[in-house]
Amino acid sequence: MNRQPQTDDKPSGPKAGKLLQSGIIFSAISFATGLGNLAFQGVLGRHLKTSGDYGDANSALGGLMTLLALLPAAATIAVTHYIAHFNASSDHARLEGLLRGCRRFLFRFTIAGSVLAVIAVKPLSVFFHYHENLMLVTLGCTLLGLWASFATALCQGLAWFKRLALIGFLAMTLRILFGSFITLNWPSAETAVLATGFSLLAYLILLFWRKDLSLHDEPIPPWNRELAHYFVISAAFVVGNFCFFQGDYLVSNKFFAKGDLDAYVAAGIMARALPMTVAPLLTVLFTSRSSQRAGGIVAEQLKLMGLSTLGLVFGAICLFILRTFCLKLIGKYSPEAADMIGRFSITMVFVGLLQSLAYWALASRWIKISLLYGGLGISYWLALLFLGKSPAALLQTMPVAAGLAFVALFLVWLAMMRPRKTGELVQS
C-alpha cells in the first residue's frame, strides 16, 4: 500500500472553521520573520557606509533578482494550485503520481529559467545600470532561489504552512548572522546580496521530511489543458505582482543618484513591509480557494481578505506616525527618506489590495481578471519608467497610478462576484 503524504492539515484541506486560524498562525510566525528581516536591514544600514551601496544591494535583490526568476515563479504558482486541488480531493494515489510528475515539470522549468537568467542578466544589468560584480553575485543568488522556489511549491501544495514559516524563520536567522559577519568585514553591495543567497541554505531542512516527500507511484504527467490554462493565468499574475510591488526598484536604479537611491530604498523597505506582513494570509487564501470555492469556506476566505485589508490600513497609519523611529531602526534615517514614507505607504496599501484581489482571481481561475491584473501592472510600470525620473516625480506617480489600477480591478472583481439568479456567488 502506498504511504499517504503527510500534511499539516487533514488531506481534505482546511475546514471552514480552521482556515482563519491557520492564516493567523502563519501570519504571526511570518511577522516575527519579517521583524528579523528588518533587523538585517539595520545591519546593512549601519555597515554599508559608502553612498549608494545600501540602495544598490536592495535594488539588486528586489528588482534584478526577482525579474530574472519570473518564469519559474509562474510555473511554481501553477503547480501549487494543481497540487492543492488533488491534495484536497483525498485521491492520494493520483496525488503521489502528480507530485512526481510535477517535480519533473518544475525541474525542467527551473533549468529553463536558469538558462534564461544567464542569457538575460547582462543586457538587463546594462539597461538598468547595475555594475558587473553585483550582476554576477545576483545571478548566483537567483539560481539558488530558483531551486528554493521548487521546495516552496511542494510545501504550499501540501498545505505545509507551519513548515514554510519555520523555513522562513531559519532563513532569516542565517541571513542576519552571516550578513552581520560578512558586511562587517567586507562591506559592499555584493556581500549584502551574498548573505541572502547563503540564507537559502535553510531549505535543506526539508531533508528531515524527505520520507514524507518520497513517492513510489508511477509519475503522472501534469501537463494538460487545465495546467496550461492555469500557467497562462499564473504568468499574468507574476508579471503584475512584480510590476506593482518591485518594478520601481529598476526605475530608481536607472535614474536616481546614489544618495537619492539610498533614501528612496530605505523608505521603500519600510513601506513594502505592509503588504509583506499580510502576505501569509493571502497564501492561505490562495491554497484554500484553489481547492474549495463553494460552501461555508467562502465566508472564511472573505474574512481573510478583510483581515488583510485592516492590517494594511492599520499598518500604514502606524508607519506614518512612527516613520522617524522606523528609519532609525534600520540606520538609514534622513529627512528625505522620512518625507517619502507617506506617499510610499499609500501606494503599498493599494498594492496590497490589488494583490488580495489577484490572489482570489488566480485561485478561482478567473482568466479575465488575472490578465487584467498583468496588463495593469505593465501599464503601471511603464508609467513609472516614463514619468518617474526623480524621486519626487516617481512618488507623485505611484499612488495615483496604483489607486486607479485598484479601482479598475475592484470593479471587475465585483462584477465577477455578483449573485446568480439562484442567489449563489459566481465561483468560477
N, C-alpha and C positions, 0 to 999 in steps of 0.2 A: 504493500500500500504506500502511495506517495505521501510524504510528510507535508503538512499544510504550512505555508509561510506564516510566521508569527507577526502579529501587528500589535500596536499599542491599544487599538480598539478591537472590538469583535469584527469578524470578517464581513459582516453585513453592513459595515460602515457605521459612523456615529449616529446615534439616535438623536431625535429632535431635542430631547431634554439635556443631552450631554454635549451638544455641539458648541453652545456658548461657553460652557465650562472649559472645553478643550482649547477654544480660542483665547480665553483669558489666561489659562495656564501657560500656553505657548507664548503669549504676548508678554507675560510677566518675566519669564526667563529671557526672552529676546530683548526686553527692555534693559535688564541687567547687562546683557551682552553689549547693547548699544552704549551704555554708560562706559563700559570698558573701552569701546572703540573711540569714544570721546577722550578718554584718558590717553589713548595712543595719539590722538591729535594734539593733546597737550604736550606729549613727549616731542613730537615733531616741531611744534611751535616754539619750544624752548631750545631744541638742539640745532635746528636749521636756521642759522643766523644770516646767511648770505641772502640778499634780496632776490626774490623770485624762486628760491628752492622749494619753499613750502607750497607755493602755488603750482609750480611745475609738477611736484610729486602727486598732489591730489588731482590735478588735471589729467595726468597720465593714467592714474588708477580709475578715476571716474569717467573719463572721456575716451581716451585711446584704447585702453584695455577692454572696456565694455563694448566699444564699437567692433573690435576685432572678433568678439565672441558672439555676435548676434545670430549667426546661422545655427550653431549648435544650441544656443538658448531656445530658439524656436522649436527645434527638434525635441529638446528636453521637456518643454511645456506640453507639446503634443503627446508625447509618450506618457507623461504624468497623468494626463486626462485619461488616456487609454487604459493604463494600469488601474487607476482608481475605479473606473467603470466596472471592470471584472472583479476587482477586489471586493466591491460592494455586492456583487451578484452571487457570492458564495460558490461560484463554479471554480473550485480550486485546481482541478486538473487542467482546465483551459487557462487559468491564471498562470500556472507554472510554465506551460508551454509558451504563452505570450511573453512572460518575463524573459525567457531565454531568447526568444525571437527579438524582443525589444532591445536586449543587450547588444545583439549583433547590429541591429539597426542604428543604435546610438553610437556604437563603436565606429561604424562607417562614417557617420556624420561628424564624429569627433576628429577622425582622420582628415575628412574633407575640410572641416573648419580649421584644423591646424595648418594644412597646406594653404588655404585661403589667407590665413593670418600672416603667414610668412611672405606671401606674394604682395599683400596689400599694405603691410606695415610701413614700407619705405615711402611710397607716394603719399600716404596719409600723413606721416610724420613731417614730410616736407611741406605739404599744403597747410597743415595746422601748426607749424613751427615748433615741433618737438626735436631737440637735438639728438644726435645719433646714439650716444651712450644710453640715454634714457629710453630711447626707442628699443634698443636691444634688450635691456632689462625688462621692460614692459612686455615685450614679445615672449620672453621666457616665462614670466608670471601668467600670461594669457594661456599659454599651452598647458601649464599646471591647472589653471582654473577650468579649462575645458573638461578635464577628467574629474575634477571635483563636482562639476555640474551633472556629470553622469551619475555619481553617487547620490546627489540630491534628488534626482528624478526617481530613483528607486525608493528612497526614504519617503518622499511625498506620496508616491503612488500607493505605497503600502500603509499610509497613514501613520508613519513613524514620526509624529510631530515632536514628541519628547526627545527622541534620539537626535533629531535635527537640531533642536535647541541646545542639547548637550554638545554636539559637534561645534556649533557656532560659538558657544561659551569657551570651549577649549581653544578654538582658533583665535579668539580674541586674546586669551591669556598668552598664547605663543607669540602673537603679534606684538603685544606690549613688551614682553620680556626680551625677545630677540631685537625688536625695534629700538628699545632703550639702549641695549648694548651696542648695536652696530652704528646707530646715528650719533651716539656719544663719542665713539672712537673715529668714525669716518662719516662726518655729517655731509650729506648730499642728497639730492632728489633721488638718485639711483639707489642708494642704500635704504631710503624710506620705502621705495617701491618693493625692494627685495624683501623687506620684513613682511609684507603682505603675502608674497609668494611662499615664504617659509611657513606662514600660519596655515597654509593649505594642507600641511602635513597632518593636521588634526583629523582629516578624513581617513587616515589609516586606522582610526579606532573602529571603523566598520569591520575590520578583520576579527574583532571579538564576536561579531554576529554573523560570521561567514556561514555557519551552519544554517542559520535562518534564511540565508540567500542561496544556499546550494540547491540546485534544481536537477531533477532526474528525468523529467518528461522530455519527449521529443520537442524541439523548438517549433513554434508555430509562427510563420512569417507574419509580422504585424501589418505590413504594407498592404492596404486595400483602399477602396474608395472612401471609406469613413475616415481613416487616418490621413489620407491625402487631403481630404476636405478640411480636417482639423488642423493640419500642418499649415495650410494657407491662412487660416484664422490666427493661428499662433504666431506666424511670421508678422502679420499686420499688428498684432498686439505687442510683440517685442520691439518692433520699429517705433511704434507710437510711444511706448513706455520709455525707450531710450531718448527720443527727441524731447519729450516733455520733462523728464526728470534729470537727464545728464547731458543733453545736447549742448547746453550753454557752456559747458566746460571747453568744448572745442572752439566755440566762438571767442570766448575770453582769452584762450591761449593764443589764438591767431592775432588778435587785435590789441590786447592790453599791454601796457608797460609792466615791467616786473613788479614794481611797488604796488601798482593798482591791482595786479593779479593776486598778490598775497592778500590784500584787504578783501577783494571780491570773493576769493575762495574761502576765507575764514568765515565771512557772513553766510556763504552758501553751505558750509559744513553744518552750521547751526540750524539753518532753515530746512535743509534737506533731512534733518533728523525727524521732522514732523511726519512726513509720510512713511519714513522707515520705522517709526515707532508703532504705527498701526498696521504695517505690512503683515505681521503674523496673523492678524485677524482675517486679512484678505486671503492669505494662504489657506487657512482652514475653510474659509468660504468657498474658495475655488475647488478644493478637493471634495468638499461635501456636495457642492452643486454639480460637479462633474458626474457624480453617481446618483444623486437624488434631486429631482427638480419638481416634485409634487408632494402634496400632503402637508402634514404639520411641520415638516422640516423647513418649508419655505419661510414660515414666520421666524424661525430661529436664524435663518440666513439674512433676513431683513434686519433683525436685531443686530447682527454682526456689522452690517453696513451702517446702521445708525450709531453703534458704539464707535466705529472708526471715525465717523463724521464728528462726533462730540470730542473725540481725542484730538483730532486735527485743530478744531477751533479753540479748545481749551489750551492746547499746547502753543498755538500761535500767540494767544494773549499773554501767556506766561513768558514766552520767549521775548516778546517785545518789551515787557516790563523789566525783565532781568537780562537784557541784551548786553549791558556792560559787564555784568558779572560772568555771563556765559563766555564771552570773548576772552576775558581774563583767565578763565579756566583752561583754555587751550593755548594761552600765551600769545595770542595774536590780537590783543585789543588795539584799536586805533579809532579815532573819531570817524574816519571814513568808513570803516567796517561797521561801526555801530549805526551810522546813518543808512546803511544798505539793508539792515535787518528787516525793517518794516515792509518794504515792497517785496523783498525776497520771501518773507513769511506768507504774505498774501498769495504770491504765486504758488508756493508749495501747498497751501491749503487747496487751491483749485486743482493742482496736480494730484493730490491725494484723492480728491473727489472724482476726478477723471479716472484714476486707477481703480477705484471701487466699482464704478460702472463698467469699466473694461474687463475686470475680473469676472463680473457677473455675466457679461455677454460672452466672454471667452468660454466659461464653463457651460453656458447654455447653448453654445454653438450657434450664436446669432451672427451670422457672417456679415450682414449689412452693418451692424454696429461695430464689429471688430475692424472691418475695412475702413469705416468712417473714422474710427479712433486712429488707425495708422495714417490715414490721409490727413487728419487734423494735426497729428504730431509732426509730419513732414512740413506742412504749411507753417506751423508754429516755429519750427527750427529755421526754415528759410527766412521767415520774418526777422528772427534774431540775427541771422547771418548778414542780411542786407541793411538792417536798421541799427544793430547793436554794436557799433564800432568804438564805443566808450562805455565805461561803467554806468554813467548817468543815462545814456541812450538805451542801453540794454535793460536796465531796471525800470525804465519807463515803458518799454515794450512788453516785457514779460508778463506782468499781472493782467494787462489788458488783453493780450493775445490768449493767455491761459483761461481767463474768465469767459471770453467769447467761445472758446472751444468747449468749455464745460457746459455752457447754456445749450449749444447745438447738440452735444451728445446726450444731455439730460432730456431734452425734448424728444429725441428719437427713442431713448430708453423708456420714457413714459408711454409712448405710443406702442411699444412692444409689450409693455406690461398691462395694457388696457384689458378690462374684463371681456371675456367672450359673452355670447348671448346666454350661455349656460351659467354665467356668473363666476366661472373659474378664470384664473390668471392664465395668460398665454405663457406656456412653459418651453416652447421650442420654436 
